[in-house]
């Protein structure tokens, strides 16, 4: 039987070091494999006003005076870590005030970091060696240290040549990963701010976790068809007109024949290496050439316990009514909602292994 976990929300002043425990009405955080994490907080204004008065400040200043760090603990364990990116206050017709705060994890904060105006080239490099190199260079700038360090290392066996100039770090790391490159790495920035790389995949098969009628609160299953499929993709890179790098990657002829020719174009304007473009095209075809069943499952946060599995893990799903009988599905995205009492519900977006 599921039990309600204890959820604690903390706010830290990254300059002065002060830490505040915050009352909340609800919160939602989202973890997505190879894309980072985000959070939305709906907060209790009267309680926040009292807290601000205690520290001789205002509600707005609590969140905006310096870079503020958000910490979410579940049963005493740090489950989410990131920074405040937006503070909103609104007033309704009855005169009540609502506070909404948005945040992202430290990886997603790298969308505000660039590779610099001097061109940087990695020649025939394993893509797994590039992310931490880019991050370390950025953190070496004045006031640039976010505290990100190297965690688990990986070797992919791929060799890519890439050149960067004023490129956004977050996007380029995603482009190097399994999110875009076939046969590359998965990654995660954990709550200790370690960048962990995994090859060939992040996660494990959790044989003891089964999602079925005993613990599922709700589910949807859909199979995107022709307008969502691609079996021939053109991948464009650096350059313009006839000088633009471009490759065409296609599925097997038998696959194309089964569904007719379905074309698309994707772009990576920072890439000139045709190996990089080919890997991106192959990954795109792998994900889009066939109609794959996508499942979204909702369960209580304690059944299964959210601390017993993670993004990238593979779970057994048994929903015969949806044509899914004890099939392994991989968790690609996790959306966690917490109400004022601390009750958790979790929605998992999953793809068949």
C-alpha positions in Angstrom: 0.0 0.0 0.0 1.3 3.5 -0.9 2.2 5.9 1.9 2.4 9.7 1.6 6.0 10.8 1.5 7.4 13.8 3.3 8.2 16.6 0.8 10.3 19.6 1.9 10.9 22.7 -0.2 14.0 24.8 0.5 15.3 28.1 -1.0 19.0 29.0 -0.8 20.7 32.4 -1.3 23.7 31.4 -3.4 25.6 34.5 -2.4 24.8 35.0 1.3 24.2 31.3 2.1 20.9 31.8 3.9 18.4 28.9 3.6 14.7 29.1 3.9 12.1 26.4 4.2 9.1 27.4 2.0 5.4 26.5 2.5 3.8 25.5 -0.8 0.3 24.9 -2.2 1.6 22.6 -5.0 4.6 21.9 -7.2 5.5 20.1 -10.4 8.9 19.0 -11.6 9.7 17.4 -14.9 12.8 15.3 -15.7 13.4 14.4 -19.3 16.2 12.1 -20.5 19.0 14.0 -22.2 17.1 17.3 -22.0 17.4 18.5 -18.4 14.9 19.3 -15.7 12.4 22.1 -14.8 10.1 22.9 -11.9 7.0 25.1 -11.2 6.1 26.1 -7.6 2.7 27.4 -6.5 3.3 29.1 -3.2 1.3 30.3 -0.2 1.4 34.2 -0.2 0.4 34.9 3.4 3.0 32.4 4.7 5.7 33.9 2.4 4.8 37.4 3.5 5.2 36.4 7.2 8.6 34.8 6.3 9.8 37.8 4.4 8.8 40.1 7.3 10.8 38.0 9.7 13.9 38.6 7.6 13.1 42.3 7.0 12.7 41.8 3.2 9.8 41.4 0.7 8.4 38.4 -0.9 9.8 39.3 -4.3 13.3 39.9 -2.8 13.2 36.5 -1.2 13.4 35.0 -4.8 15.1 37.7 -6.8 17.7 39.5 -4.7 20.5 37.1 -5.9 20.6 33.8 -7.8 18.4 31.5 -5.7 18.7 27.8 -5.5 15.7 25.5 -5.2 16.0 22.3 -3.3 13.3 19.6 -3.0 13.7 16.8 -0.5 11.5 13.6 -0.5 11.7 11.7 2.8 14.9 13.6 3.6 16.7 12.8 0.3 17.5 15.6 -2.1 15.4 14.8 -5.2 15.5 18.0 -7.3 18.1 20.8 -7.5 18.1 23.9 -9.6 17.7 27.7 -9.7 14.9 30.2 -9.9 14.3 31.5 -13.4 11.1 33.5 -13.0 9.0 35.0 -10.2 5.3 35.8 -10.8 2.8 37.4 -8.5 -0.9 37.9 -9.4 -4.1 39.0 -7.7 -7.5 37.5 -8.4 -10.9 39.1 -8.3 -11.4 38.2 -4.6 -8.2 40.1 -3.6 -6.1 37.0 -3.0 -2.5 36.9 -4.2 -0.9 33.9 -5.9 2.8 33.3 -6.2 4.3 31.2 -9.0 8.0 30.5 -9.3 9.7 28.7 -12.2 13.1 27.0 -12.2 15.5 24.8 -14.1 18.3 22.5 -13.1 21.9 23.5 -13.5 22.2 21.7 -16.9 19.4 23.7 -18.3 21.0 26.9 -17.0 23.8 26.2 -19.6 21.4 27.8 -22.2 22.9 31.0 -20.8 26.5 30.0 -21.5 28.3 30.2 -24.9 31.4 28.7 -26.3 32.9 32.1 -26.9 33.7 34.3 -29.9 36.9 32.4 -30.7 36.3 29.3 -32.8 36.8 26.1 -31.0 37.3 22.9 -32.9 37.4 19.2 -31.8 38.9 17.0 -34.4 38.0 13.3 -34.7 37.0 13.4 -31.0 34.8 11.0 -29.1 31.6 13.0 -28.5 31.7 12.0 -24.8 34.9 14.0 -24.3 33.4 17.3 -25.4 30.6 18.2 -22.9 32.8 18.5 -19.8 35.5 20.3 -21.8 33.0 23.0 -22.9 31.6 23.3 -19.4 35.0 23.6 -17.8 36.1 26.3 -20.2 32.9 28.3 -19.4 33.3 27.7 -15.6 36.8 29.1 -15.9 35.5 32.5 -16.8 35.2 35.3 -14.2 32.1 34.6 -12.1 31.4 31.5 -14.2 31.8 28.6 -11.8 28.5 26.8 -11.3 30.0 24.0 -9.4 29.5 21.4 -12.1 32.1 18.6 -12.0 32.7 15.4 -14.0 31.0 12.3 -12.7 30.7 8.9 -14.5 32.8 9.0 -17.8 32.0 7.1 -21.0 33.6 6.2 -24.3 31.4 5.8 -27.4 33.8 4.7 -30.1 32.5 7.5 -32.4 34.7 10.1 -33.9 33.3 13.5 -34.7 34.7 16.8 -35.9 32.8 19.9 -34.6 33.5 23.6 -34.6 31.8 26.0 -32.2 31.6 29.8 -32.2 29.2 31.6 -29.7 27.3 28.3 -29.5 24.9 27.6 -26.7 26.3 24.9 -24.4 23.0 23.2 -23.5 22.0 22.8 -27.1 25.4 21.5 -28.3 25.6 18.9 -25.5 22.1 17.6 -26.4 23.2 17.5 -30.0 26.2 15.3 -29.1 24.1 12.9 -27.1 21.8 10.0 -27.9 19.0 12.6 -28.2 20.5 13.5 -31.6 23.3 11.1 -32.4 22.9 7.4 -33.1 25.3 5.3 -31.0 26.3 8.2 -28.7 25.8 8.7 -24.9 23.0 9.4 -22.5 23.7 12.0 -19.8 22.4 13.3 -16.5 23.4 16.1 -14.2 22.6 14.7 -10.7 21.7 16.6 -7.5 25.4 16.7 -6.5 26.0 18.6 -9.8 28.1 15.8 -11.3 27.7 15.4 -15.1 27.4 11.6 -15.6 27.7 10.1 -19.1 26.4 6.6 -20.0 27.2 4.4 -22.9 25.3 2.9 -24.6 22.3 3.9 -22.5 21.5 5.3 -19.1 19.4 3.2 -16.7 18.7 -0.4 -15.8 16.0 -3.0 -16.2 14.0 -2.9 -13.0 12.6 -6.4 -13.0 10.8 -5.9 -9.7 8.7 -2.9 -10.9 5.5 -3.7 -12.8 3.0 -1.1 -13.8 -0.5 -2.7 -14.0 -4.0 -2.4 -12.7 -2.8 -2.7 -9.1 -0.9 0.6 -9.1 -1.9 2.6 -12.2 -4.1 5.6 -11.6 -4.5 6.3 -15.3 -3.0 5.7 -18.7 -3.1 6.6 -22.4 -1.6 4.7 -25.3 -1.2 6.2 -28.8 0.4 5.1 -32.0 1.5 8.1 -34.2 1.1 7.2 -37.8 2.0 8.7 -41.3 2.1 12.4 -40.5 4.4 11.7 -37.5 6.6 9.2 -39.4 9.7 9.7 -41.5 11.6 7.1 -43.5 13.8 9.5 -45.5 15.5 12.5 -43.9 17.7 15.2 -45.2 20.1 16.5 -42.6 21.6 19.9 -43.4 24.7 21.4 -41.7 27.0 24.3 -42.1 27.1 26.4 -45.3 24.6 28.0 -47.7 23.2 27.1 -51.1 25.4 24.5 -53.0 28.1 24.8 -50.3 25.9 23.5 -47.5 26.7 20.2 -46.0 23.8 17.8 -46.4 23.3 14.0 -46.1 20.2 11.9 -46.9 19.5 8.9 -44.6 16.8 6.4 -45.4 15.2 3.4 -43.8 15.3 0.0 -45.4 13.5 -0.3 -48.7 11.0 -2.8 -47.3 10.1 -0.4 -44.5 9.5 2.5 -47.0 7.5 0.2 -49.2 5.2 -0.7 -46.3 4.2 2.9 -45.5 5.2 4.9 -48.7 7.9 7.5 -48.9 7.7 9.9 -46.0 10.3 12.7 -46.1 11.5 15.3 -43.6 14.4 17.8 -43.1 16.3 18.4 -39.9 19.0 21.0 -39.4 22.2 21.3 -37.4 23.8 24.5 -38.7 26.8 24.1 -36.5 27.9 20.8 -38.0 30.1 20.4 -41.1 31.3 16.8 -40.5 29.1 14.5 -42.6 29.7 11.7 -40.0 27.9 13.9 -37.4 25.0 14.6 -39.9 24.7 10.9 -40.8 24.5 9.9 -37.1 21.8 12.5 -36.6 19.9 11.3 -39.6 20.2 7.6 -38.4 18.9 8.5 -35.0 16.0 10.4 -36.5 15.1 7.5 -38.7 15.4 5.0 -35.8 12.9 7.1 -33.8 10.5 7.9 -36.6 10.5 5.1 -39.3 7.8 2.9 -37.7 4.6 3.5 -35.8 5.7 3.0 -32.2 3.3 2.7 -29.3 3.8 5.5 -26.9 2.5 5.0 -23.4 1.8 7.5 -20.6 1.2 6.0 -17.2 0.2 7.8 -14.0 0.9 6.3 -10.5 1.1 7.3 -6.9 4.6 8.5 -5.8 4.9 5.6 -3.4 3.8 2.7 -5.6 6.3 2.3 -7.1 8.4 4.4 -4.9 10.0 7.2 -7.1 13.3 6.7 -5.3 13.5 3.1 -6.6 13.8 4.0 -10.3 14.9 6.9 -12.5 14.8 8.3 -16.0 16.3 5.9 -18.5 15.2 2.8 -16.5 13.1 0.1 -18.1 10.0 -1.1 -16.4 7.4 -3.8 -17.1 4.0 -2.6 -18.3 1.0 -4.9 -18.2 -2.1 -3.3 -19.7 -3.8 -6.0 -21.9 -6.6 -3.7 -22.8 -4.1 -1.5 -24.6 -2.4 -4.5 -26.3 0.5 -4.3 -23.9 1.1 -7.5 -21.9 4.2 -7.6 -19.8 6.2 -5.5 -22.2 9.4 -3.6 -21.3 9.1 0.1 -21.7 11.8 2.7 -21.0 11.1 5.8 -19.0 11.9 8.9 -21.2 10.1 11.6 -19.2 8.9 11.9 -15.6 6.4 14.5 -14.4 5.9 14.7 -10.7 3.0 16.6 -9.1 2.9 17.3 -5.3 -0.1 18.7 -3.5 -0.1 20.8 -0.3 -0.4 17.6 1.8 2.7 16.2 0.1 0.9 13.5 -1.9 2.8 12.7 -5.0 1.5 11.6 -8.4 3.9 10.6 -11.2 3.3 10.6 -14.9 5.7 8.5 -17.0 6.1 8.9 -20.7 7.5 5.7 -22.0 8.7 4.0 -25.3 8.9 0.3 -26.0 12.4 -1.1 -25.7 
